[in-house]
C-alpha cells in the first residue's frame, strides 16, 4: 500500500480522532472522552444531520428479531444500557433525548403466525415478552384494526429522539473534554511507516495517534485509501410524522410491514420504506401513500390525523450484512465502525463502549465482537 505524506502544519492533535458525527461517531467520541482519551470528532455537517436524522429512534433489540446470535446479544446489551446512559448524557449535556419506556407491540392477524412467533419470543427472550389477546389489545390500544387476533408486547423495548441523542452524545463528549469540529470534511488519511499520523481536512491537518472512521457511507472512500474494502451501499428510508390529537398512541406498534412510533406533542412517526441502492433523500408520493396505507390498516384513525412533515435518509448497509467494528488490518492506529444499517441508534452505546475498550488495548474476543472484525470478512 502506498504511503501518504503531507507537509501541512497541524491545526490540532488528538490521541483519538473520530471521523463522523452521526450517532455512531458521537457515541465513540463520548465513550473515548469518558475513558480519559484526548479526543477530537470531525463532522462534515452538524452532529446528527446525516443518516441519524432520518431515523425514528427505536431501540428494538427484540422486535427486530436478529438472526445472528452475536448481533442479537450485542443489540440487547446496548439497549439495556440506555436508561443509565440517558441519565448521564442528559445530566452532562443538558439535552433531553425524549426517552420513552412504554414498550413495543407487534400485532398479528394470523393466529398461526402469532402463536409461532410468540413461542419463538418466549424461547429467545427469557420470558420478558407477554402475549396480549384481542380483548387486552382493545383495552390497551383503542381503535386497533378489529381483525387483529393478538400481539406480542415487549416491555423492555424503548425509543427516543435520534437527533437529540446525537446532540447529547456530542455535548456530553465536549463537557468531558472532547473537541467537536462541525462543518469539517475529512478528505485524506495520512499514513507513514505503516501507522496513522493524521487526517487532512478542508479546514487543515489534524495529527493523531488513533483514528476511528465512523462516517457512514462517506467512510468507504477513506477506507479504500488505505486498501481496506468493506463495501457499503445506501438503503433509502422515507418516513412521515402526523398528529393524533384524539387518543394519541401510547405504545410503539412494530408490525412486520410498518412501525408507528409515538413522540412528544401528540406526534406519531410512521416508517419506513426500504429502497436499496437509492442514493437520493427525496420523499416520493409512492413511498408516502404506501406508508399511510399500511399504517391505517393497523390503526384506522391514522386516516383522520393531521399532516406534520416528511423526511428521508440513506442508511449505510454493509454488503456483509453486519457492521464492521474493529481495527483495520495492516495498519497501526486505524479503526472503523461502519455498516450499522437501520440499527445505528440501537447499537450506538455498545459500539461506543467497544471502540473505547479497543483503543485501550482490549481484544475483540473478550469484548464479544469478534464476529464484527476483519478476521470474519
MOWO-V792540 format. One line per field, one symbol per residue. psi: psi as a letter, one per 20 degrees, with the letter a starting at -180 (. if undefined). burial: b if it has 24 or more other ideal C-beta (glycine too) atoms within 12 Angstrom, else e. A space follows every 50 residues. Layout:
# MOWO-V792540
psi=???
burial=???
This chain:
# MOWO-V792540
psi=pqqpqqjqppiqqqgpopopkahgghgggghghhjjpoppppphcqpjjc hhhirikpmmhghhmpiohghgggghgggiihggggggghgghjppjlpp khrqporqiphggghghgghghghjljhqqpprhghghghnpjqpiipia qppohiprraogghgghgggghgghjiqponqkoophpqoppkjqphapp riiappqrhqpoolkchihggghhhjjponpqqqoppqrqprpnhpmqpg qponrhjqqooparkjqopprqronqjpkqkqpqgggghgghghghhhnh ihhjqppfrrrqropnpphikqqpoappqiqpjprqnrkicjkgggjggh ggggghhghjjqqhghikkhijrhhj.
burial=eeebeeeeeeebebbbbbbbbbbbbbbbbbbbbbbebbbbbbbbbebbbb bbbbbbbbbbbbbbbbeeebbbebbbbbbebbeebbebbbebbebebbbb ebbbbbbbeeeeebeebbeebeebbeeebbbbeeeebeebbebbbeebbb bbbbebbbbbbbbbbbbbbbbbbbbbbbbbbbebbbbbbbbeeebbbbbb beeebbbbbbbbbbbbbbbbbbbebbebebebbbbbbbbbbbbbeeebbb bbbbbeebbbbbbeeebbbbbbbbbeebeebebeeebbebbbebbbbbbe bbeebeeeebbbbbbbbbebbbbbbbbbeebebbbbbbbbbbbbbbbbbb bbbbbbbbbeeeebeebbbebbbbeee
